[in-house]
Amino acid sequence: MAANFLKSLFGDDDLEQQDEYYENPQPASHQGNNKVVSFSEGQANRAGQTTSKISLYEPRMYADVKQIASQLLADRAIVVNFTQMDPKAAARMVDFLNGTVFAIKGEMKRIGKEIFLCAPNNFEVSGNLSSNLKAESDHFND
């Protein structure tokens, strides 16, 4: 009896239930230029090539190495000029960056007396400048 009362209260009077039918909407046709680009595709220049970034650093203390290494971990090449640093601190920083480059399977090259290029594995570094550098005045080969 309570069930009959609830049915009458909510309007469920032995009416046949109708199956609801929904049509699948058709996707809208895509017209015009697609100006949305995925971030993973990188930025492209006008020629359609992906652009890469190289960061330049002239550290003054060893604490700067964390910021420099983070650029390598972000797949950016860096050029580091150690002329403004204490030679012992600079040698420690070179060791740290060399370890970072090794961990990301990159490459580290000397391009000047106290200037180094560190590149992640998505950069190709070619050429050699070491013939112009003298090892006897170099404090990085201790």
N, CA, C and O atoms as CSV, one atom per row, in Angstrom:
chain,resi,resn,atom,element,x,y,z
A,1,MET,N,N,0.815,-1.180,0.000
A,1,MET,CA,C,0.000,0.000,0.000
A,1,MET,C,C,0.868,1.256,0.000
A,1,MET,O,O,0.566,2.229,-0.691
A,2,ALA,N,N,1.950,1.225,0.783
A,2,ALA,CA,C,2.860,2.364,0.802
A,2,ALA,C,C,3.506,2.555,-0.562
A,2,ALA,O,O,3.770,3.685,-0.974
A,3,ALA,N,N,3.761,1.457,-1.263
A,3,ALA,CA,C,4.358,1.546,-2.588
A,3,ALA,C,C,3.406,2.223,-3.554
A,3,ALA,O,O,3.832,3.022,-4.388
A,4,ASN,N,N,2.109,1.911,-3.451
A,4,ASN,CA,C,1.113,2.555,-4.318
A,4,ASN,C,C,1.034,4.046,-4.029
A,4,ASN,O,O,0.882,4.852,-4.946
A,5,PHE,N,N,1.138,4.419,-2.741
A,5,PHE,CA,C,1.085,5.825,-2.370
A,5,PHE,C,C,2.273,6.585,-2.975
A,5,PHE,O,O,2.114,7.681,-3.510
A,6,LEU,N,N,3.471,5.982,-2.879
A,6,LEU,CA,C,4.662,6.633,-3.438
A,6,LEU,C,C,4.569,6.752,-4.957
A,6,LEU,O,O,4.967,7.766,-5.531
A,7,LYS,N,N,4.039,5.708,-5.607
A,7,LYS,CA,C,3.886,5.765,-7.065
A,7,LYS,C,C,2.944,6.887,-7.469
A,7,LYS,O,O,3.202,7.608,-8.433
A,8,SER,N,N,1.842,7.031,-6.721
A,8,SER,CA,C,0.889,8.086,-7.078
A,8,SER,C,C,1.455,9.466,-6.744
A,8,SER,O,O,1.159,10.447,-7.426
A,9,LEU,N,N,2.267,9.533,-5.696
A,9,LEU,CA,C,2.852,10.806,-5.299
A,9,LEU,C,C,3.851,11.318,-6.343
A,9,LEU,O,O,3.889,12.509,-6.650
A,10,PHE,N,N,4.643,10.414,-6.871
A,10,PHE,CA,C,5.668,10.802,-7.844
A,10,PHE,C,C,5.208,10.630,-9.293
A,10,PHE,O,O,6.000,10.834,-10.214
A,11,GLY,N,N,3.987,10.271,-9.505
A,11,GLY,CA,C,3.451,10.204,-10.854
A,11,GLY,C,C,3.831,8.961,-11.607
A,11,GLY,O,O,3.838,8.986,-12.838
A,12,ASP,N,N,4.142,7.897,-10.955
A,12,ASP,CA,C,4.531,6.648,-11.611
A,12,ASP,C,C,3.316,5.729,-11.601
A,12,ASP,O,O,3.263,4.789,-10.808
A,13,ASP,N,N,2.344,5.983,-12.462
A,13,ASP,CA,C,1.075,5.255,-12.463
A,13,ASP,C,C,1.057,4.178,-13.534
A,13,ASP,O,O,0.281,4.298,-14.482
A,14,ASP,N,N,1.822,3.197,-13.442
A,14,ASP,CA,C,1.826,2.072,-14.367
A,14,ASP,C,C,1.949,2.507,-15.828
A,14,ASP,O,O,1.439,1.840,-16.728
A,15,LEU,N,N,2.627,3.625,-16.050
A,15,LEU,CA,C,2.861,4.058,-17.419
A,15,LEU,C,C,4.063,3.310,-17.969
A,15,LEU,O,O,5.007,2.980,-17.252
A,16,GLU,N,N,3.994,3.061,-19.237
A,16,GLU,CA,C,5.123,2.377,-19.848
A,16,GLU,C,C,6.324,3.313,-19.859
A,16,GLU,O,O,6.227,4.506,-20.149
A,17,GLN,N,N,7.434,2.722,-19.534
A,17,GLN,CA,C,8.655,3.518,-19.591
A,17,GLN,C,C,9.122,3.590,-21.033
A,17,GLN,O,O,9.121,2.598,-21.761
A,18,GLN,N,N,9.510,4.761,-21.413
A,18,GLN,CA,C,10.026,4.936,-22.754
A,18,GLN,C,C,11.544,5.015,-22.678
A,18,GLN,O,O,12.117,5.709,-21.838
A,19,ASP,N,N,12.163,4.291,-23.573
A,19,ASP,CA,C,13.617,4.357,-23.652
A,19,ASP,C,C,14.001,5.691,-24.277
A,19,ASP,O,O,13.455,6.110,-25.298
A,20,GLU,N,N,14.942,6.327,-23.640
A,20,GLU,CA,C,15.405,7.590,-24.187
A,20,GLU,C,C,16.416,7.302,-25.285
A,20,GLU,O,O,17.257,6.411,-25.163
A,21,TYR,N,N,16.319,8.059,-26.338
A,21,TYR,CA,C,17.200,7.861,-27.474
A,21,TYR,C,C,17.983,9.147,-27.706
A,21,TYR,O,O,17.409,10.222,-27.876
A,22,TYR,N,N,19.314,9.013,-27.711
A,22,TYR,CA,C,20.183,10.159,-27.947
A,22,TYR,C,C,20.977,9.908,-29.211
A,22,TYR,O,O,21.571,8.846,-29.397
A,23,GLU,N,N,20.974,10.893,-30.060
A,23,GLU,CA,C,21.797,10.783,-31.257
A,23,GLU,C,C,23.207,11.233,-30.924
A,23,GLU,O,O,23.404,12.181,-30.164
A,24,ASN,N,N,24.178,10.551,-31.494
A,24,ASN,CA,C,25.566,10.967,-31.311
A,24,ASN,C,C,25.802,12.212,-32.147
A,24,ASN,O,O,25.623,12.189,-33.365
A,25,PRO,N,N,26.198,13.287,-31.507
A,25,PRO,CA,C,26.435,14.508,-32.288
A,25,PRO,C,C,27.659,14.340,-33.180
A,25,PRO,O,O,28.659,13.739,-32.789
A,26,GLN,N,N,27.554,14.880,-34.370
A,26,GLN,CA,C,28.669,14.831,-35.307
A,26,GLN,C,C,29.676,15.912,-34.931
A,26,GLN,O,O,29.286,17.035,-34.612
A,27,PRO,N,N,30.971,15.583,-34.965
A,27,PRO,CA,C,31.962,16.615,-34.644
A,27,PRO,C,C,31.899,17.745,-35.670
A,27,PRO,O,O,31.676,17.524,-36.860
A,28,ALA,N,N,32.099,18.937,-35.178
A,28,ALA,CA,C,32.060,20.104,-36.059
A,28,ALA,C,C,33.223,20.043,-37.033
A,28,ALA,O,O,34.335,19.654,-36.679
A,29,SER,N,N,32.947,20.430,-38.248
A,29,SER,CA,C,34.027,20.419,-39.233
A,29,SER,C,C,35.018,21.516,-38.887
A,29,SER,O,O,34.645,22.598,-38.432
A,30,HIS,N,N,36.273,21.215,-39.110
A,30,HIS,CA,C,37.356,22.130,-38.737
A,30,HIS,C,C,37.728,22.956,-39.950
A,30,HIS,O,O,38.279,22.438,-40.920
A,31,GLN,N,N,37.428,24.232,-39.892
A,31,GLN,CA,C,37.747,25.101,-41.010
A,31,GLN,C,C,38.701,26.185,-40.550
A,31,GLN,O,O,38.708,26.552,-39.375
A,32,GLY,N,N,39.486,26.685,-41.444
A,32,GLY,CA,C,40.410,27.764,-41.114
A,32,GLY,C,C,41.762,27.234,-40.688
A,32,GLY,O,O,42.023,26.032,-40.737
A,33,ASN,N,N,42.615,28.150,-40.270
A,33,ASN,CA,C,43.970,27.801,-39.855
A,33,ASN,C,C,43.982,27.386,-38.402
A,33,ASN,O,O,43.352,28.028,-37.562
A,34,ASN,N,N,44.692,26.320,-38.102
A,34,ASN,CA,C,44.839,25.869,-36.724
A,34,ASN,C,C,46.010,26.621,-36.110
A,34,ASN,O,O,47.156,26.419,-36.511
A,35,LYS,N,N,45.735,27.480,-35.148
A,35,LYS,CA,C,46.785,28.289,-34.546
A,35,LYS,C,C,47.204,27.762,-33.187
A,35,LYS,O,O,47.954,28.432,-32.476
A,36,VAL,N,N,46.740,26.578,-32.806
A,36,VAL,CA,C,47.111,25.989,-31.532
A,36,VAL,C,C,48.252,25.017,-31.772
A,36,VAL,O,O,48.158,24.137,-32.628
A,37,VAL,N,N,49.330,25.178,-31.016
A,37,VAL,CA,C,50.500,24.319,-31.153
A,37,VAL,C,C,50.797,23.714,-29.798
A,37,VAL,O,O,50.768,24.412,-28.784
A,38,SER,N,N,51.078,22.440,-29.769
A,38,SER,CA,C,51.416,21.762,-28.527
A,38,SER,C,C,52.746,22.282,-28.002
A,38,SER,O,O,53.657,22.566,-28.779
A,39,PHE,N,N,52.857,22.408,-26.671
A,39,PHE,CA,C,54.111,22.859,-26.076
A,39,PHE,C,C,55.237,21.873,-26.337
A,39,PHE,O,O,56.397,22.274,-26.422
A,40,SER,N,N,54.921,20.596,-26.465
A,40,SER,CA,C,55.972,19.601,-26.660
A,40,SER,C,C,56.613,19.702,-28.040
A,40,SER,O,O,57.695,19.158,-28.261
A,41,GLU,N,N,55.963,20.383,-28.957
A,41,GLU,CA,C,56.539,20.535,-30.290
A,41,GLU,C,C,57.614,21.601,-30.342
A,41,GLU,O,O,58.361,21.670,-31.319
A,42,GLY,N,N,57.712,22.420,-29.335
A,42,GLY,CA,C,58.717,23.471,-29.312
A,42,GLY,C,C,58.283,24.661,-30.141
A,42,GLY,O,O,57.229,24.646,-30.777
A,43,GLN,N,N,59.085,25.661,-30.124
A,43,GLN,CA,C,58.789,26.845,-30.910
A,43,GLN,C,C,59.468,26.706,-32.258
A,43,GLN,O,O,60.567,26.162,-32.364
A,44,ALA,N,N,58.815,27.194,-33.263
A,44,ALA,CA,C,59.394,27.111,-34.603
A,44,ALA,C,C,59.620,28.517,-35.133
A,44,ALA,O,O,58.825,29.427,-34.892
A,45,ASN,N,N,60.707,28.674,-35.851
A,45,ASN,CA,C,60.955,29.973,-36.464
A,45,ASN,C,C,60.213,30.041,-37.795
A,45,ASN,O,O,59.452,29.130,-38.123
A,46,ARG,N,N,60.417,31.076,-38.542
A,46,ARG,CA,C,59.658,31.261,-39.782
A,46,ARG,C,C,59.967,30.201,-40.824
A,46,ARG,O,O,59.132,29.928,-41.686
A,47,ALA,N,N,61.131,29.607,-40.768
A,47,ALA,CA,C,61.487,28.570,-41.733
A,47,ALA,C,C,60.934,27.214,-41.321
A,47,ALA,O,O,61.125,26.233,-42.039
A,48,GLY,N,N,60.250,27.136,-40.179
A,48,GLY,CA,C,59.664,25.885,-39.732
A,48,GLY,C,C,60.600,25.036,-38.903
A,48,GLY,O,O,60.260,23.899,-38.575
A,49,GLN,N,N,61.759,25.544,-38.554
A,49,GLN,CA,C,62.712,24.784,-37.766
A,49,GLN,C,C,62.515,25.094,-36.289
A,49,GLN,O,O,62.158,26.215,-35.925
A,50,THR,N,N,62.746,24.104,-35.443
A,50,THR,CA,C,62.637,24.313,-34.011
A,50,THR,C,C,63.816,25.148,-33.532
A,50,THR,O,O,64.959,24.892,-33.908
A,51,THR,N,N,63.535,26.144,-32.704
A,51,THR,CA,C,64.607,26.990,-32.187
A,51,THR,C,C,65.139,26.412,-30.889
A,51,THR,O,O,64.388,25.841,-30.099
A,52,SER,N,N,66.407,26.560,-30.679
A,52,SER,CA,C,67.056,26.122,-29.451
A,52,SER,C,C,67.641,27.342,-28.762
A,52,SER,O,O,67.906,28.363,-29.397
A,53,LYS,N,N,67.839,27.225,-27.461
A,53,LYS,CA,C,68.360,28.358,-26.703
A,53,LYS,C,C,69.715,28.015,-26.113
A,53,LYS,O,O,69.961,26.884,-25.694
A,54,ILE,N,N,70.588,29.011,-26.087
A,54,ILE,CA,C,71.891,28.899,-25.441
A,54,ILE,C,C,71.954,30.001,-24.401
A,54,ILE,O,O,71.746,31.174,-24.713
A,55,SER,N,N,72.241,29.620,-23.162
A,55,SER,CA,C,72.336,30.591,-22.072
A,55,SER,C,C,73.800,30.921,-21.811
A,55,SER,O,O,74.656,30.038,-21.858
A,56,LEU,N,N,74.088,32.184,-21.537
A,56,LEU,CA,C,75.445,32.645,-21.247
A,56,LEU,C,C,75.549,32.987,-19.767
A,56,LEU,O,O,74.683,33.672,-19.223
A,57,TYR,N,N,76.613,32.506,-19.111
A,57,TYR,CA,C,76.813,32.752,-17.682
A,57,TYR,C,C,78.235,33.206,-17.409
A,57,TYR,O,O,79.186,32.755,-18.048
A,58,GLU,N,N,78.358,34.101,-16.453
A,58,GLU,CA,C,79.647,34.535,-15.935
A,58,GLU,C,C,79.528,34.495,-14.407
A,58,GLU,O,O,79.338,35.531,-13.770
A,59,PRO,N,N,79.639,33.297,-13.824
A,59,PRO,CA,C,79.419,33.163,-12.378
A,59,PRO,C,C,80.502,33.867,-11.569
A,59,PRO,O,O,81.634,34.033,-12.024
A,60,ARG,N,N,80.131,34.274,-10.368
A,60,ARG,CA,C,81.072,34.938,-9.466
A,60,ARG,C,C,81.338,34.103,-8.222
A,60,ARG,O,O,82.340,34.306,-7.536
A,61,MET,N,N,80.434,33.155,-7.926
A,61,MET,CA,C,80.635,32.279,-6.770
A,61,MET,C,C,80.094,30.886,-7.079
A,61,MET,O,O,79.307,30.696,-8.006
A,62,TYR,N,N,80.534,29.920,-6.280
A,62,TYR,CA,C,80.177,28.526,-6.513
A,62,TYR,C,C,78.670,28.297,-6.411
A,62,TYR,O,O,78.144,27.397,-7.064
A,63,ALA,N,N,77.974,29.085,-5.613
A,63,ALA,CA,C,76.531,28.903,-5.421
A,63,ALA,C,C,75.742,29.085,-6.720
A,63,ALA,O,O,74.596,28.645,-6.807
A,64,ASP,N,N,76.329,29.719,-7.715
A,64,ASP,CA,C,75.648,29.924,-8.997
A,64,ASP,C,C,75.518,28.640,-9.812
A,64,ASP,O,O,74.786,28.608,-10.801
A,65,VAL,N,N,76.216,27.591,-9.412
A,65,VAL,CA,C,76.239,26.363,-10.207
A,65,VAL,C,C,74.863,25.705,-10.293
A,65,VAL,O,O,74.554,25.062,-11.296
A,66,LYS,N,N,74.042,25.853,-9.273
A,66,LYS,CA,C,72.718,25.222,-9.281
A,66,LYS,C,C,71.849,25.788,-10.403
A,66,LYS,O,O,71.185,25.035,-11.115
A,67,GLN,N,N,71.853,27.099,-10.562
A,67,GLN,CA,C,71.072,27.738,-11.619
A,67,GLN,C,C,71.598,27.343,-12.998
A,67,GLN,O,O,70.822,27.117,-13.927
A,68,ILE,N,N,72.910,27.264,-13.121
A,68,ILE,CA,C,73.511,26.898,-14.405
A,68,ILE,C,C,73.165,25.455,-14.763
A,68,ILE,O,O,72.807,25.168,-15.906
A,69,ALA,N,N,73.269,24.548,-13.798
A,69,ALA,CA,C,72.957,23.140,-14.048
A,69,ALA,C,C,71.480,22.948,-14.387
A,69,ALA,O,O,71.137,22.061,-15.169
A,70,SER,N,N,70.606,23.767,-13.811
A,70,SER,CA,C,69.174,23.637,-14.117
A,70,SER,C,C,68.892,23.957,-15.583
A,70,SER,O,O,67.953,23.410,-16.160
A,71,GLN,N,N,69.676,24.817,-16.183
A,71,GLN,CA,C,69.522,25.103,-17.612
A,71,GLN,C,C,69.877,23.875,-18.452
A,71,GLN,O,O,69.212,23.577,-19.444
A,72,LEU,N,N,70.924,23.172,-18.046
A,72,LEU,CA,C,71.286,21.938,-18.748
A,72,LEU,C,C,70.182,20.897,-18.624
A,72,LEU,O,O,69.852,20.212,-19.592
A,73,LEU,N,N,69.617,20.782,-17.433
A,73,LEU,CA,C,68.545,19.812,-17.215
A,73,LEU,C,C,67.291,20.176,-18.004
A,73,LEU,O,O,66.456,19.312,-18.271
A,74,ALA,N,N,67.152,21.441,-18.376
A,74,ALA,CA,C,66.025,21.898,-19.201
A,74,ALA,C,C,66.362,21.822,-20.693
A,74,ALA,O,O,65.684,22.444,-21.510
A,75,ASP,N,N,67.392,21.072,-21.050
A,75,ASP,CA,C,67.821,20.866,-22.443
A,75,ASP,C,C,68.256,22.148,-23.141
A,75,ASP,O,O,67.993,22.338,-24.328
A,76,ARG,N,N,68.919,23.021,-22.401
A,76,ARG,CA,C,69.492,24.233,-22.991
A,76,ARG,C,C,71.005,24.147,-22.915
A,76,ARG,O,O,71.564,23.709,-21.909
A,77,ALA,N,N,71.653,24.561,-23.967
A,77,ALA,CA,C,73.112,24.631,-23.963
A,77,ALA,C,C,73.523,25.883,-23.197
A,77,ALA,O,O,72.790,26.872,-23.163
A,78,ILE,N,N,74.697,25.830,-22.586
A,78,ILE,CA,C,75.191,26.974,-21.826
A,78,ILE,C,C,76.645,27.238,-22.182
A,78,ILE,O,O,77.401,26.321,-22.500
A,79,VAL,N,N,77.015,28.500,-22.121
A,79,VAL,CA,C,78.406,28.923,-22.247
A,79,VAL,C,C,78.742,29.600,-20.932
A,79,VAL,O,O,78.066,30.541,-20.517
A,80,VAL,N,N,79.806,29.110,-20.271
A,80,VAL,CA,C,80.179,29.626,-18.955
A,80,VAL,C,C,81.574,30.238,-19.039
A,80,VAL,O,O,82.527,29.590,-19.473
A,81,ASN,N,N,81.675,31.498,-18.616
A,81,ASN,CA,C,82.938,32.227,-18.575
A,81,ASN,C,C,83.369,32.313,-17.110
A,81,ASN,O,O,82.696,32.954,-16.303
A,82,PHE,N,N,84.479,31.674,-16.765
A,82,PHE,CA,C,84.942,31.601,-15.377
A,82,PHE,C,C,85.974,32.672,-15.023
A,82,PHE,O,O,86.620,32.556,-13.981
A,83,THR,N,N,86.154,33.689,-15.826
A,83,THR,CA,C,87.207,34.677,-15.575
A,83,THR,C,C,86.979,35.496,-14.308
A,83,THR,O,O,87.941,36.040,-13.764
A,84,GLN,N,N,85.765,35.603,-13.826
A,84,GLN,CA,C,85.465,36.404,-12.638
A,84,GLN,C,C,85.475,35.588,-11.347
A,84,GLN,O,O,85.115,36.108,-10.290
A,85,MET,N,N,85.883,34.314,-11.416
A,85,MET,CA,C,85.837,33.434,-10.245
A,85,MET,C,C,87.221,33.104,-9.726
A,85,MET,O,O,88.216,33.175,-10.447
A,86,ASP,N,N,87.254,32.741,-8.458
A,86,ASP,CA,C,88.458,32.188,-7.853
A,86,ASP,C,C,88.792,30.890,-8.588
A,86,ASP,O,O,87.890,30.096,-8.853
A,87,PRO,N,N,90.059,30.653,-8.923
A,87,PRO,CA,C,90.420,29.460,-9.700
A,87,PRO,C,C,90.001,28.138,-9.054
A,87,PRO,O,O,89.577,27.223,-9.759
A,88,LYS,N,N,90.109,28.021,-7.728
A,88,LYS,CA,C,89.724,26.762,-7.074
A,88,LYS,C,C,88.211,26.557,-7.119
A,88,LYS,O,O,87.743,25.443,-7.355
A,89,ALA,N,N,87.450,27.620,-6.894
A,89,ALA,CA,C,85.989,27.514,-6.975
A,89,ALA,C,C,85.551,27.232,-8.413
A,89,ALA,O,O,84.594,26.491,-8.641
A,90,ALA,N,N,86.251,27.822,-9.373
A,90,ALA,CA,C,85.936,27.580,-10.781
A,90,ALA,C,C,86.192,26.124,-11.151
A,90,ALA,O,O,85.410,25.521,-11.885
A,91,ALA,N,N,87.286,25.558,-10.643
A,91,ALA,CA,C,87.590,24.151,-10.916
A,91,ALA,C,C,86.521,23.239,-10.319
A,91,ALA,O,O,86.137,22.248,-10.940
A,92,ARG,N,N,86.038,23.565,-9.120
A,92,ARG,CA,C,84.951,22.787,-8.504
A,92,ARG,C,C,83.682,22.877,-9.347
A,92,ARG,O,O,82.975,21.886,-9.528
A,93,MET,N,N,83.402,24.073,-9.859
A,93,MET,CA,C,82.204,24.254,-10.671
A,93,MET,C,C,82.308,23.484,-11.984
A,93,MET,O,O,81.325,22.904,-12.445
A,94,VAL,N,N,83.486,23.476,-12.583
A,94,VAL,CA,C,83.689,22.698,-13.808
A,94,VAL,C,C,83.441,21.222,-13.531
A,94,VAL,O,O,82.812,20.540,-14.341
A,95,ASP,N,N,83.927,20.719,-12.397
A,95,ASP,CA,C,83.688,19.321,-12.032
A,95,ASP,C,C,82.198,19.039,-11.869
A,95,ASP,O,O,81.702,18.018,-12.345
A,96,PHE,N,N,81.485,19.942,-11.198
A,96,PHE,CA,C,80.046,19.766,-10.990
A,96,PHE,C,C,79.304,19.754,-12.327
A,96,PHE,O,O,78.465,18.888,-12.571
A,97,LEU,N,N,79.618,20.712,-13.181
A,97,LEU,CA,C,78.951,20.783,-14.483
A,97,LEU,C,C,79.310,19.594,-15.363
A,97,LEU,O,O,78.481,19.115,-16.136
A,98,ASN,N,N,80.550,19.117,-15.244
A,98,ASN,CA,C,80.958,17.933,-15.993
A,98,ASN,C,C,80.132,16.721,-15.566
A,98,ASN,O,O,79.742,15.909,-16.404
A,99,GLY,N,N,79.866,16.597,-14.272
A,99,GLY,CA,C,79.012,15.513,-13.782
A,99,GLY,C,C,77.585,15.644,-14.278
A,99,GLY,O,O,76.950,14.649,-14.626
A,100,THR,N,N,77.077,16.870,-14.311
A,100,THR,CA,C,75.727,17.101,-14.819
A,100,THR,C,C,75.638,16.747,-16.299
A,100,THR,O,O,74.680,16.107,-16.734
A,101,VAL,N,N,76.630,17.161,-17.061
A,101,VAL,CA,C,76.662,16.861,-18.495
A,101,VAL,C,C,76.742,15.354,-18.715
A,101,VAL,O,O,76.078,14.824,-19.606
A,102,PHE,N,N,77.538,14.666,-17.919
A,102,PHE,CA,C,77.648,13.212,-18.034
A,102,PHE,C,C,76.305,12.551,-17.737
A,102,PHE,O,O,75.909,11.614,-18.431
A,103,ALA,N,N,75.603,13.030,-16.713
A,103,ALA,CA,C,74.327,12.430,-16.313
A,103,ALA,C,C,73.262,12.564,-17.399
A,103,ALA,O,O,72.411,11.686,-17.538
A,104,ILE,N,N,73.298,13.637,-18.159
A,104,ILE,CA,C,72.293,13.828,-19.210
A,104,ILE,C,C,72.806,13.397,-20.584
A,104,ILE,O,O,72.174,13.661,-21.607
A,105,LYS,N,N,73.958,12.730,-20.589
A,105,LYS,CA,C,74.583,12.232,-21.818
A,105,LYS,C,C,74.857,13.367,-22.810
A,105,LYS,O,O,74.658,13.223,-24.016
A,106,GLY,N,N,75.314,14.489,-22.272
A,106,GLY,CA,C,75.628,15.654,-23.092
A,106,GLY,C,C,77.107,15.729,-23.405
A,106,GLY,O,O,77.815,14.723,-23.404
A,107,GLU,N,N,77.556,16.942,-23.672
A,107,GLU,CA,C,78.947,17.150,-24.066
A,107,GLU,C,C,79.444,18.468,-23.484
A,107,GLU,O,O,78.714,19.459,-23.443
A,108,MET,N,N,80.704,18.464,-23.031
A,108,MET,CA,C,81.319,19.671,-22.491
A,108,MET,C,C,82.615,19.919,-23.252
A,108,MET,O,O,83.463,19.034,-23.362
A,109,LYS,N,N,82.757,21.142,-23.779
A,109,LYS,CA,C,83.960,21.490,-24.546
A,109,LYS,C,C,84.496,22.824,-24.068
A,109,LYS,O,O,83.742,23.735,-23.725
A,110,ARG,N,N,85.809,22.916,-24.054
A,110,ARG,CA,C,86.471,24.182,-23.752
A,110,ARG,C,C,86.522,24.986,-25.045
A,110,ARG,O,O,86.967,24.494,-26.082
A,111,ILE,N,N,86.060,26.227,-24.967
A,111,ILE,CA,C,86.076,27.074,-26.158
A,111,ILE,C,C,86.955,28.303,-25.961
A,111,ILE,O,O,87.070,29.135,-26.860
A,112,GLY,N,N,87.565,28.420,-24.807
A,112,GLY,CA,C,88.479,29.514,-24.494
A,112,GLY,C,C,89.289,29.134,-23.274
A,112,GLY,O,O,89.098,28.059,-22.705
A,113,LYS,N,N,90.203,30.019,-22.866
A,113,LYS,CA,C,91.068,29.715,-21.728
A,113,LYS,C,C,90.260,29.373,-20.482
A,113,LYS,O,O,90.558,28.391,-19.803
A,114,GLU,N,N,89.255,30.160,-20.181
A,114,GLU,CA,C,88.406,29.919,-19.014
A,114,GLU,C,C,86.933,29.942,-19.402
A,114,GLU,O,O,86.081,30.356,-18.615
A,115,ILE,N,N,86.641,29.496,-20.610
A,115,ILE,CA,C,85.272,29.491,-21.127
A,115,ILE,C,C,84.930,28.083,-21.607
A,115,ILE,O,O,85.691,27.457,-22.345
A,116,PHE,N,N,83.758,27.599,-21.165
A,116,PHE,CA,C,83.325,26.252,-21.505
A,116,PHE,C,C,81.933,26.278,-22.119
A,116,PHE,O,O,81.094,27.106,-21.764
A,117,LEU,N,N,81.707,25.354,-23.047
A,117,LEU,CA,C,80.395,25.122,-23.630
A,117,LEU,C,C,79.889,23.796,-23.091
A,117,LEU,O,O,80.571,22.778,-23.204
A,118,CYS,N,N,78.707,23.801,-22.510
A,118,CYS,CA,C,78.060,22.578,-22.028
A,118,CYS,C,C,76.772,22.413,-22.819
A,118,CYS,O,O,75.938,23.318,-22.854
A,119,ALA,N,N,76.612,21.264,-23.450
A,119,ALA,CA,C,75.444,21.047,-24.300
A,119,ALA,C,C,74.762,19.737,-23.935
A,119,ALA,O,O,75.441,18.736,-23.710
A,120,PRO,N,N,73.429,19.721,-23.871
A,120,PRO,CA,C,72.707,18.469,-23.649
A,120,PRO,C,C,72.783,17.586,-24.889
A,120,PRO,O,O,73.338,17.990,-25.910
A,121,ASN,N,N,72.227,16.387,-24.799
A,121,ASN,CA,C,72.383,15.420,-25.888
A,121,ASN,C,C,71.604,15.786,-27.150
A,121,ASN,O,O,71.818,15.157,-28.187
A,122,ASN,N,N,70.713,16.770,-27.109
A,122,ASN,CA,C,69.991,17.153,-28.324
A,122,ASN,C,C,70.739,18.218,-29.133
A,122,ASN,O,O,70.212,18.717,-30.128
A,123,PHE,N,N,71.956,18.568,-28.719
A,123,PHE,CA,C,72.819,19.489,-29.463
A,123,PHE,C,C,73.986,18.698,-30.029
A,123,PHE,O,O,74.494,17.779,-29.386
A,124,GLU,N,N,74.403,19.056,-31.223
A,124,GLU,CA,C,75.601,18.455,-31.798
A,124,GLU,C,C,76.692,19.510,-31.791
A,124,GLU,O,O,76.530,20.591,-32.358
A,125,VAL,N,N,77.804,19.188,-31.145
A,125,VAL,CA,C,78.935,20.104,-31.063
A,125,VAL,C,C,80.035,19.542,-31.950
A,125,VAL,O,O,80.449,18.395,-31.786
A,126,SER,N,N,80.507,20.355,-32.891
A,126,SER,CA,C,81.574,19.887,-33.773
A,126,SER,C,C,82.690,20.917,-33.796
A,126,SER,O,O,82.475,22.090,-33.491
A,127,GLY,N,N,83.860,20.477,-34.155
A,127,GLY,CA,C,85.029,21.350,-34.196
A,127,GLY,C,C,85.856,21.207,-32.939
A,127,GLY,O,O,85.415,20.619,-31.951
A,128,ASN,N,N,87.072,21.757,-32.987
A,128,ASN,CA,C,87.981,21.644,-31.859
A,128,ASN,C,C,88.805,22.919,-31.773
A,128,ASN,O,O,89.423,23.328,-32.756
A,129,LEU,N,N,88.818,23.548,-30.606
A,129,LEU,CA,C,89.578,24.774,-30.400
A,129,LEU,C,C,90.778,24.566,-29.483
A,129,LEU,O,O,91.479,25.530,-29.173
A,130,SER,N,N,91.031,23.361,-29.048
A,130,SER,CA,C,92.056,23.119,-28.033
A,130,SER,C,C,93.473,23.376,-28.530
A,130,SER,O,O,94.376,23.531,-27.708
A,131,SER,N,N,93.704,23.426,-29.816
A,131,SER,CA,C,95.063,23.660,-30.309
A,131,SER,C,C,95.555,25.062,-29.960
A,131,SER,O,O,96.764,25.285,-29.901
A,132,ASN,N,N,94.654,26.007,-29.727
A,132,ASN,CA,C,95.038,27.372,-29.383
A,132,ASN,C,C,95.183,27.590,-27.882
A,132,ASN,O,O,95.620,28.660,-27.459
A,133,LEU,N,N,94.829,26.614,-27.081
A,133,LEU,CA,C,94.861,26.766,-25.628
A,133,LEU,C,C,96.138,26.166,-25.067
A,133,LEU,O,O,96.558,25.088,-25.487
A,134,LYS,N,N,96.750,26.853,-24.126
A,134,LYS,CA,C,97.982,26.353,-23.509
A,134,LYS,C,C,97.657,25.743,-22.162
A,134,LYS,O,O,96.992,26.371,-21.338
A,135,ALA,N,N,98.117,24.532,-21.934
A,135,ALA,CA,C,97.813,23.817,-20.695
A,135,ALA,C,C,98.613,24.334,-19.513
A,135,ALA,O,O,98.157,24.211,-18.377
A,136,GLU,N,N,99.817,24.922,-19.741
A,136,GLU,CA,C,100.643,25.327,-18.608
A,136,GLU,C,C,100.057,26.488,-17.807
A,136,GLU,O,O,100.347,26.603,-16.617
A,137,SER,N,N,99.247,27.347,-18.412
A,137,SER,CA,C,98.655,28.465,-17.680
A,137,SER,C,C,97.222,28.174,-17.256
A,137,SER,O,O,96.496,29.066,-16.817
A,138,ASP,N,N,96.840,26.952,-17.391
A,138,ASP,CA,C,95.449,26.588,-17.135
A,138,ASP,C,C,95.288,25.998,-15.743
A,138,ASP,O,O,95.959,25.020,-15.414
A,139,HIS,N,N,94.420,26.567,-14.921
A,139,HIS,CA,C,94.192,26.046,-13.575
A,139,HIS,C,C,93.095,24.989,-13.540
A,139,HIS,O,O,92.793,24.478,-12.462
A,140,PHE,N,N,92.488,24.639,-14.664
A,140,PHE,CA,C,91.459,23.607,-14.690
A,140,PHE,C,C,92.056,22.213,-14.858
A,140,PHE,O,O,91.338,21.223,-14.714
A,141,ASN,N,N,93.322,22.113,-15.153
A,141,ASN,CA,C,93.964,20.812,-15.339
A,141,ASN,C,C,94.795,20.408,-14.137
A,141,ASN,O,O,95.756,19.655,-14.293
A,142,ASP,N,N,94.463,20.882,-12.942
A,142,ASP,CA,C,95.228,20.529,-11.731
A,142,ASP,C,C,95.116,19.065,-11.404
A,142,ASP,O,O,95.696,18.606,-10.421
